[in-house]
């Protein structure tokens, strides 16, 4: 999904959103400003992962993955569920997928359309 001019569902850009919403959005963007967290969240948009499999997929140590997941969870970007003794993580809702899709789409546009396999 990419930005489009849809005035029926578009926000009123002339009115500022409430401060609490701005603060939550800023915190979400702060979490996405880290390349490792962005890569992890990208993968979590496509499938569920436990810490071990996510660490292997992004190539970093399990403790670092756990710390990043904790931050993403506090920001409301990931959800967790128990699967036996392990915790399984996933992106929290389609709004997270849409946000990442828009961010990567904007990067592709800015960079002049480089191939997807060179982006993440």
VMD Tcl script that builds the backbone (N, CA, C; Angstrom):
set m [mol new atoms 360]
animate dup $m
set s [atomselect $m all]
$s set {name element resname resid chain x y z} {
  {N N UNK 1 A 0.838 -1.164 0.000}
  {CA C UNK 1 A 0.000 0.000 0.000}
  {C C UNK 1 A 0.890 1.237 0.000}
  {N N UNK 2 A 0.668 2.106 -0.908}
  {CA C UNK 2 A 1.455 3.340 -0.980}
  {C C UNK 2 A 0.521 4.537 -0.877}
  {N N UNK 3 A 1.091 5.660 -0.491}
  {CA C UNK 3 A 0.312 6.872 -0.282}
  {C C UNK 3 A -0.451 7.255 -1.542}
  {N N UNK 4 A -1.654 7.714 -1.312}
  {CA C UNK 4 A -2.471 8.175 -2.426}
  {C C UNK 4 A -3.383 9.280 -1.910}
  {N N UNK 5 A -3.942 10.017 -2.830}
  {CA C UNK 5 A -4.855 11.085 -2.455}
  {C C UNK 5 A -6.267 10.534 -2.363}
  {N N UNK 6 A -6.675 10.171 -1.169}
  {CA C UNK 6 A -8.004 9.645 -0.914}
  {C C UNK 6 A -8.632 10.536 0.146}
  {N N UNK 7 A -9.346 11.558 -0.296}
  {CA C UNK 7 A -9.861 12.554 0.639}
  {C C UNK 7 A -10.961 12.009 1.529}
  {N N UNK 8 A -11.582 10.910 1.152}
  {CA C UNK 8 A -12.654 10.352 1.976}
  {C C UNK 8 A -12.112 9.805 3.294}
  {N N UNK 9 A -10.913 9.233 3.293}
  {CA C UNK 9 A -10.356 8.650 4.511}
  {C C UNK 9 A -9.107 9.379 4.990}
  {N N UNK 10 A -8.725 10.446 4.327}
  {CA C UNK 10 A -7.509 11.181 4.699}
  {C C UNK 10 A -7.736 11.959 5.988}
  {N N UNK 11 A -6.681 12.076 6.799}
  {CA C UNK 11 A -6.805 12.897 8.010}
  {C C UNK 11 A -6.908 14.380 7.640}
  {N N UNK 12 A -7.355 15.165 8.571}
  {CA C UNK 12 A -7.398 16.613 8.371}
  {C C UNK 12 A -6.010 17.147 8.693}
  {N N UNK 13 A -5.213 17.378 7.655}
  {CA C UNK 13 A -3.820 17.794 7.814}
  {C C UNK 13 A -3.696 19.219 8.347}
  {N N UNK 14 A -4.804 19.925 8.451}
  {CA C UNK 14 A -4.760 21.291 8.975}
  {C C UNK 14 A -4.860 21.328 10.494}
  {N N UNK 15 A -5.202 20.194 11.111}
  {CA C UNK 15 A -5.331 20.098 12.567}
  {C C UNK 15 A -4.240 19.195 13.114}
  {N N UNK 16 A -3.563 19.655 14.141}
  {CA C UNK 16 A -2.533 18.844 14.773}
  {C C UNK 16 A -3.169 17.680 15.542}
  {N N UNK 17 A -2.543 16.502 15.486}
  {CA C UNK 17 A -3.042 15.392 16.306}
  {C C UNK 17 A -2.724 15.650 17.774}
  {N N UNK 18 A -3.413 14.971 18.672}
  {CA C UNK 18 A -3.136 15.146 20.106}
  {C C UNK 18 A -1.682 14.805 20.436}
  {N N UNK 19 A -1.142 15.463 21.443}
  {CA C UNK 19 A 0.261 15.293 21.826}
  {C C UNK 19 A 0.593 13.839 22.143}
  {N N UNK 20 A -0.308 13.125 22.786}
  {CA C UNK 20 A -0.044 11.733 23.139}
  {C C UNK 20 A 0.149 10.881 21.884}
  {N N UNK 21 A -0.598 11.176 20.828}
  {CA C UNK 21 A -0.436 10.451 19.570}
  {C C UNK 21 A 0.883 10.810 18.896}
  {N N UNK 22 A 1.253 12.069 18.933}
  {CA C UNK 22 A 2.534 12.497 18.358}
  {C C UNK 22 A 3.686 11.817 19.098}
  {N N UNK 23 A 3.608 11.795 20.426}
  {CA C UNK 23 A 4.666 11.164 21.216}
  {C C UNK 23 A 4.791 9.673 20.896}
  {N N UNK 24 A 3.676 8.982 20.760}
  {CA C UNK 24 A 3.708 7.550 20.428}
  {C C UNK 24 A 4.281 7.334 19.028}
  {N N UNK 25 A 3.933 8.198 18.087}
  {CA C UNK 25 A 4.470 8.077 16.724}
  {C C UNK 25 A 5.974 8.322 16.711}
  {N N UNK 26 A 6.421 9.320 17.447}
  {CA C UNK 26 A 7.857 9.612 17.527}
  {C C UNK 26 A 8.605 8.422 18.116}
  {N N UNK 27 A 8.048 7.812 19.149}
  {CA C UNK 27 A 8.693 6.642 19.753}
  {C C UNK 27 A 8.760 5.487 18.751}
  {N N UNK 28 A 7.704 5.297 17.977}
  {CA C UNK 28 A 7.723 4.265 16.943}
  {C C UNK 28 A 8.792 4.528 15.900}
  {N N UNK 29 A 8.894 5.756 15.453}
  {CA C UNK 29 A 9.942 6.107 14.483}
  {C C UNK 29 A 11.330 5.953 15.089}
  {N N UNK 30 A 11.474 6.285 16.359}
  {CA C UNK 30 A 12.762 6.121 17.032}
  {C C UNK 30 A 13.177 4.648 17.016}
  {N N UNK 31 A 12.234 3.765 17.229}
  {CA C UNK 31 A 12.535 2.331 17.215}
  {C C UNK 31 A 12.936 1.866 15.812}
  {N N UNK 32 A 12.329 2.448 14.792}
  {CA C UNK 32 A 12.629 2.066 13.411}
  {C C UNK 32 A 13.912 2.710 12.895}
  {N N UNK 33 A 14.475 3.646 13.630}
  {CA C UNK 33 A 15.686 4.340 13.189}
  {C C UNK 33 A 16.938 3.488 13.350}
  {N N UNK 34 A 16.802 2.317 13.933}
  {CA C UNK 34 A 17.926 1.402 14.102}
  {C C UNK 34 A 17.860 0.334 12.997}
  {N N UNK 35 A 18.943 0.157 12.214}
  {CA C UNK 35 A 18.905 -0.808 11.101}
  {C C UNK 35 A 18.594 -2.236 11.529}
  {N N UNK 36 A 19.115 -2.655 12.668}
  {CA C UNK 36 A 18.839 -4.019 13.134}
  {C C UNK 36 A 17.368 -4.190 13.477}
  {N N UNK 37 A 16.800 -3.225 14.184}
  {CA C UNK 37 A 15.379 -3.319 14.532}
  {C C UNK 37 A 14.512 -3.266 13.290}
  {N N UNK 38 A 14.871 -2.449 12.316}
  {CA C UNK 38 A 14.088 -2.390 11.083}
  {C C UNK 38 A 14.124 -3.740 10.359}
  {N N UNK 39 A 15.295 -4.344 10.282}
  {CA C UNK 39 A 15.413 -5.664 9.643}
  {C C UNK 39 A 14.596 -6.715 10.388}
  {N N UNK 40 A 14.705 -6.697 11.709}
  {CA C UNK 40 A 13.944 -7.655 12.508}
  {C C UNK 40 A 12.449 -7.469 12.298}
  {N N UNK 41 A 11.993 -6.241 12.355}
  {CA C UNK 41 A 10.572 -5.971 12.196}
  {C C UNK 41 A 10.098 -6.352 10.799}
  {N N UNK 42 A 10.942 -6.133 9.803}
  {CA C UNK 42 A 10.600 -6.538 8.439}
  {C C UNK 42 A 10.309 -8.037 8.405}
  {N N UNK 43 A 11.214 -8.826 8.989}
  {CA C UNK 43 A 11.009 -10.277 9.021}
  {C C UNK 43 A 9.760 -10.653 9.811}
  {N N UNK 44 A 9.515 -9.951 10.909}
  {CA C UNK 44 A 8.350 -10.246 11.741}
  {C C UNK 44 A 7.035 -9.869 11.062}
  {N N UNK 45 A 7.104 -9.062 10.028}
  {CA C UNK 45 A 5.899 -8.761 9.241}
  {C C UNK 45 A 5.503 -9.952 8.371}
  {N N UNK 46 A 6.468 -10.818 8.068}
  {CA C UNK 46 A 6.190 -11.940 7.183}
  {C C UNK 46 A 5.970 -13.260 7.883}
  {N N UNK 47 A 6.428 -13.386 9.122}
  {CA C UNK 47 A 6.313 -14.660 9.828}
  {C C UNK 47 A 6.558 -14.441 11.314}
  {N N UNK 48 A 6.235 -15.467 12.093}
  {CA C UNK 48 A 6.547 -15.457 13.510}
  {C C UNK 48 A 7.946 -16.046 13.719}
  {N N UNK 49 A 8.648 -15.502 14.695}
  {CA C UNK 49 A 9.994 -15.971 15.024}
  {C C UNK 49 A 10.142 -16.045 16.531}
  {N N UNK 50 A 10.938 -17.013 16.984}
  {CA C UNK 50 A 11.404 -16.971 18.356}
  {C C UNK 50 A 12.759 -16.277 18.348}
  {N N UNK 51 A 13.316 -16.014 19.511}
  {CA C UNK 51 A 14.564 -15.255 19.606}
  {C C UNK 51 A 15.697 -15.955 18.858}
  {N N UNK 52 A 15.809 -17.257 19.013}
  {CA C UNK 52 A 16.905 -18.000 18.394}
  {C C UNK 52 A 16.842 -17.929 16.870}
  {N N UNK 53 A 15.666 -18.161 16.301}
  {CA C UNK 53 A 15.555 -18.141 14.836}
  {C C UNK 53 A 15.703 -16.732 14.284}
  {N N UNK 54 A 15.240 -15.733 15.028}
  {CA C UNK 54 A 15.400 -14.352 14.575}
  {C C UNK 54 A 16.865 -13.930 14.644}
  {N N UNK 55 A 17.570 -14.366 15.680}
  {CA C UNK 55 A 19.000 -14.067 15.802}
  {C C UNK 55 A 19.760 -14.657 14.619}
  {N N UNK 56 A 19.425 -15.877 14.245}
  {CA C UNK 56 A 20.086 -16.507 13.102}
  {C C UNK 56 A 19.749 -15.776 11.796}
  {N N UNK 57 A 18.519 -15.327 11.659}
  {CA C UNK 57 A 18.091 -14.664 10.423}
  {C C UNK 57 A 18.766 -13.307 10.223}
  {N N UNK 58 A 18.986 -12.562 11.315}
  {CA C UNK 58 A 19.601 -11.232 11.184}
  {C C UNK 58 A 21.097 -11.244 11.489}
  {N N UNK 59 A 21.605 -12.373 11.980}
  {CA C UNK 59 A 23.041 -12.511 12.194}
  {C C UNK 59 A 23.596 -11.776 13.395}
  {N N UNK 60 A 22.825 -11.705 14.482}
  {CA C UNK 60 A 23.325 -11.094 15.717}
  {C C UNK 60 A 23.052 -12.035 16.887}
  {N N UNK 61 A 23.655 -11.754 18.022}
  {CA C UNK 61 A 23.535 -12.601 19.200}
  {C C UNK 61 A 22.125 -12.557 19.791}
  {N N UNK 62 A 21.739 -13.657 20.413}
  {CA C UNK 62 A 20.412 -13.756 21.027}
  {C C UNK 62 A 20.141 -12.672 22.065}
  {N N UNK 63 A 21.104 -12.346 22.955}
  {CA C UNK 63 A 20.807 -11.281 23.926}
  {C C UNK 63 A 20.494 -9.934 23.254}
  {N N UNK 64 A 21.189 -9.638 22.170}
  {CA C UNK 64 A 20.919 -8.385 21.457}
  {C C UNK 64 A 19.516 -8.418 20.834}
  {N N UNK 65 A 19.135 -9.560 20.268}
  {CA C UNK 65 A 17.787 -9.702 19.704}
  {C C UNK 65 A 16.745 -9.506 20.795}
  {N N UNK 66 A 16.961 -10.105 21.942}
  {CA C UNK 66 A 16.014 -9.962 23.051}
  {C C UNK 66 A 15.854 -8.501 23.470}
  {N N UNK 67 A 16.956 -7.776 23.534}
  {CA C UNK 67 A 16.877 -6.357 23.902}
  {C C UNK 67 A 16.107 -5.556 22.859}
  {N N UNK 68 A 16.396 -5.806 21.588}
  {CA C UNK 68 A 15.680 -5.101 20.514}
  {C C UNK 68 A 14.193 -5.442 20.537}
  {N N UNK 69 A 13.866 -6.716 20.735}
  {CA C UNK 69 A 12.458 -7.120 20.785}
  {C C UNK 69 A 11.737 -6.463 21.952}
  {N N UNK 70 A 12.405 -6.344 23.071}
  {CA C UNK 70 A 11.799 -5.673 24.211}
  {C C UNK 70 A 11.447 -4.232 23.899}
  {N N UNK 71 A 12.342 -3.541 23.223}
  {CA C UNK 71 A 12.082 -2.149 22.847}
  {C C UNK 71 A 10.942 -2.055 21.842}
  {N N UNK 72 A 10.941 -2.952 20.854}
  {CA C UNK 72 A 9.871 -2.956 19.855}
  {C C UNK 72 A 8.526 -3.271 20.499}
  {N N UNK 73 A 8.547 -4.149 21.475}
  {CA C UNK 73 A 7.300 -4.497 22.168}
  {C C UNK 73 A 6.781 -3.327 22.989}
  {N N UNK 74 A 7.669 -2.640 23.700}
  {CA C UNK 74 A 7.250 -1.476 24.481}
  {C C UNK 74 A 6.691 -0.371 23.593}
  {N N UNK 75 A 7.209 -0.269 22.365}
  {CA C UNK 75 A 6.719 0.740 21.425}
  {C C UNK 75 A 5.425 0.298 20.739}
  {N N UNK 76 A 4.973 -0.920 21.028}
  {CA C UNK 76 A 3.718 -1.400 20.450}
  {C C UNK 76 A 3.839 -1.892 19.021}
  {N N UNK 77 A 5.062 -2.199 18.583}
  {CA C UNK 77 A 5.271 -2.616 17.195}
  {C C UNK 77 A 5.286 -4.124 17.022}
  {N N UNK 78 A 5.531 -4.867 18.085}
  {CA C UNK 78 A 5.495 -6.325 18.013}
  {C C UNK 78 A 4.613 -6.875 19.123}
  {N N UNK 79 A 4.088 -8.062 18.852}
  {CA C UNK 79 A 3.290 -8.790 19.835}
  {C C UNK 79 A 3.963 -10.129 20.067}
  {N N UNK 80 A 3.653 -10.727 21.186}
  {CA C UNK 80 A 4.250 -12.016 21.538}
  {C C UNK 80 A 3.168 -12.977 21.985}
  {N N UNK 81 A 3.449 -14.251 21.802}
  {CA C UNK 81 A 2.582 -15.290 22.341}
  {C C UNK 81 A 3.475 -16.434 22.805}
  {N N UNK 82 A 2.970 -17.226 23.709}
  {CA C UNK 82 A 3.710 -18.369 24.210}
  {C C UNK 82 A 3.407 -19.576 23.335}
  {N N UNK 83 A 4.452 -20.321 23.021}
  {CA C UNK 83 A 4.332 -21.581 22.304}
  {C C UNK 83 A 5.127 -22.601 23.115}
  {N N UNK 84 A 4.458 -23.211 24.069}
  {CA C UNK 84 A 5.168 -24.071 25.007}
  {C C UNK 84 A 6.032 -23.229 25.918}
  {N N UNK 85 A 7.328 -23.509 25.919}
  {CA C UNK 85 A 8.256 -22.774 26.780}
  {C C UNK 85 A 8.864 -21.561 26.097}
  {N N UNK 86 A 8.648 -21.410 24.814}
  {CA C UNK 86 A 9.296 -20.301 24.100}
  {C C UNK 86 A 8.284 -19.203 23.767}
  {N N UNK 87 A 8.809 -17.990 23.651}
  {CA C UNK 87 A 8.010 -16.844 23.221}
  {C C UNK 87 A 8.194 -16.682 21.715}
  {N N UNK 88 A 7.094 -16.440 21.035}
  {CA C UNK 88 A 7.108 -16.248 19.592}
  {C C UNK 88 A 6.635 -14.827 19.306}
  {N N UNK 89 A 7.361 -14.137 18.433}
  {CA C UNK 89 A 7.092 -12.729 18.139}
  {C C UNK 89 A 6.576 -12.557 16.718}
  {N N UNK 90 A 5.793 -11.488 16.521}
  {CA C UNK 90 A 5.289 -11.119 15.199}
  {C C UNK 90 A 5.015 -9.617 15.191}
  {N N UNK 91 A 4.939 -9.051 13.997}
  {CA C UNK 91 A 4.572 -7.635 13.882}
  {C C UNK 91 A 3.144 -7.473 14.377}
  {N N UNK 92 A 2.874 -6.354 14.992}
  {CA C UNK 92 A 1.561 -6.121 15.605}
  {C C UNK 92 A 0.649 -5.352 14.661}
  {N N UNK 93 A -0.067 -6.078 13.831}
  {CA C UNK 93 A -1.089 -5.470 12.989}
  {C C UNK 93 A -0.610 -5.012 11.621}
  {N N UNK 94 A -1.574 -4.786 10.762}
  {CA C UNK 94 A -1.258 -4.366 9.400}
  {C C UNK 94 A -0.699 -2.957 9.345}
  {N N UNK 95 A -0.983 -2.134 10.348}
  {CA C UNK 95 A -0.435 -0.772 10.340}
  {C C UNK 95 A 1.085 -0.793 10.390}
  {N N UNK 96 A 1.665 -1.779 11.079}
  {CA C UNK 96 A 3.127 -1.893 11.136}
  {C C UNK 96 A 3.657 -2.281 9.763}
  {N N UNK 97 A 2.996 -3.251 9.117}
  {CA C UNK 97 A 3.406 -3.656 7.759}
  {C C UNK 97 A 3.301 -2.475 6.791}
  {N N UNK 98 A 2.212 -1.741 6.888}
  {CA C UNK 98 A 2.026 -0.587 6.002}
  {C C UNK 98 A 3.094 0.471 6.233}
  {N N UNK 99 A 3.436 0.708 7.488}
  {CA C UNK 99 A 4.471 1.692 7.819}
  {C C UNK 99 A 5.815 1.291 7.224}
  {N N UNK 100 A 6.199 0.022 7.381}
  {CA C UNK 100 A 7.466 -0.441 6.812}
  {C C UNK 100 A 7.436 -0.424 5.298}
  {N N UNK 101 A 6.318 -0.821 4.721}
  {CA C UNK 101 A 6.185 -0.802 3.267}
  {C C UNK 101 A 6.357 0.616 2.729}
  {N N UNK 102 A 5.733 1.571 3.389}
  {CA C UNK 102 A 5.857 2.969 2.972}
  {C C UNK 102 A 7.290 3.478 3.140}
  {N N UNK 103 A 7.925 3.123 4.254}
  {CA C UNK 103 A 9.298 3.583 4.514}
  {C C UNK 103 A 10.266 3.021 3.474}
  {N N UNK 104 A 10.172 1.729 3.197}
  {CA C UNK 104 A 11.056 1.126 2.197}
  {C C UNK 104 A 10.698 1.629 0.803}
  {N N UNK 105 A 9.429 1.809 0.533}
  {CA C UNK 105 A 9.013 2.370 -0.760}
  {C C UNK 105 A 9.561 3.775 -0.965}
  {N N UNK 106 A 9.539 4.585 0.076}
  {CA C UNK 106 A 10.103 5.932 -0.019}
  {C C UNK 106 A 11.605 5.878 -0.246}
  {N N UNK 107 A 12.272 4.914 0.411}
  {CA C UNK 107 A 13.717 4.758 0.219}
  {C C UNK 107 A 14.035 4.348 -1.214}
  {N N UNK 108 A 13.251 3.427 -1.757}
  {CA C UNK 108 A 13.453 2.996 -3.139}
  {C C UNK 108 A 13.272 4.184 -4.076}
  {N N UNK 109 A 12.232 4.959 -3.848}
  {CA C UNK 109 A 11.984 6.139 -4.683}
  {C C UNK 109 A 13.146 7.123 -4.570}
  {N N UNK 110 A 13.599 7.373 -3.352}
  {CA C UNK 110 A 14.689 8.311 -3.112}
  {C C UNK 110 A 15.987 7.848 -3.773}
  {N N UNK 111 A 16.238 6.540 -3.712}
  {CA C UNK 111 A 17.477 5.985 -4.257}
  {C C UNK 111 A 17.400 5.687 -5.751}
  {N N UNK 112 A 16.283 5.948 -6.346}
  {CA C UNK 112 A 16.149 5.764 -7.787}
  {C C UNK 112 A 15.823 4.347 -8.219}
  {N N UNK 113 A 15.159 3.581 -7.354}
  {CA C UNK 113 A 14.678 2.269 -7.743}
  {C C UNK 113 A 15.700 1.161 -7.701}
  {N N UNK 114 A 16.549 1.109 -6.669}
  {CA C UNK 114 A 17.516 0.022 -6.585}
  {C C UNK 114 A 16.778 -1.288 -6.312}
  {N N UNK 115 A 17.354 -2.421 -6.676}
  {CA C UNK 115 A 16.684 -3.716 -6.489}
  {C C UNK 115 A 16.377 -4.008 -5.021}
  {N N UNK 116 A 15.268 -4.710 -4.789}
  {CA C UNK 116 A 14.835 -5.034 -3.431}
  {C C UNK 116 A 15.875 -5.810 -2.643}
  {N N UNK 117 A 16.624 -6.683 -3.273}
  {CA C UNK 117 A 17.584 -7.505 -2.526}
  {C C UNK 117 A 18.766 -6.697 -1.994}
  {N N UNK 118 A 18.907 -5.465 -2.408}
  {CA C UNK 118 A 19.978 -4.621 -1.889}
  {C C UNK 118 A 19.484 -3.657 -0.816}
  {N N UNK 119 A 18.184 -3.693 -0.483}
  {CA C UNK 119 A 17.629 -2.727 0.440}
  {C C UNK 119 A 17.833 -3.095 1.898}
  {N N UNK 120 A 17.480 -4.264 2.286}
  {CA C UNK 120 A 17.442 -4.610 3.707}
  {C C UNK 120 A 18.603 -5.407 4.105}
}
mol reanalyze $m
mol bondsrecalc $m
mol representation Tube
mol addrep $m
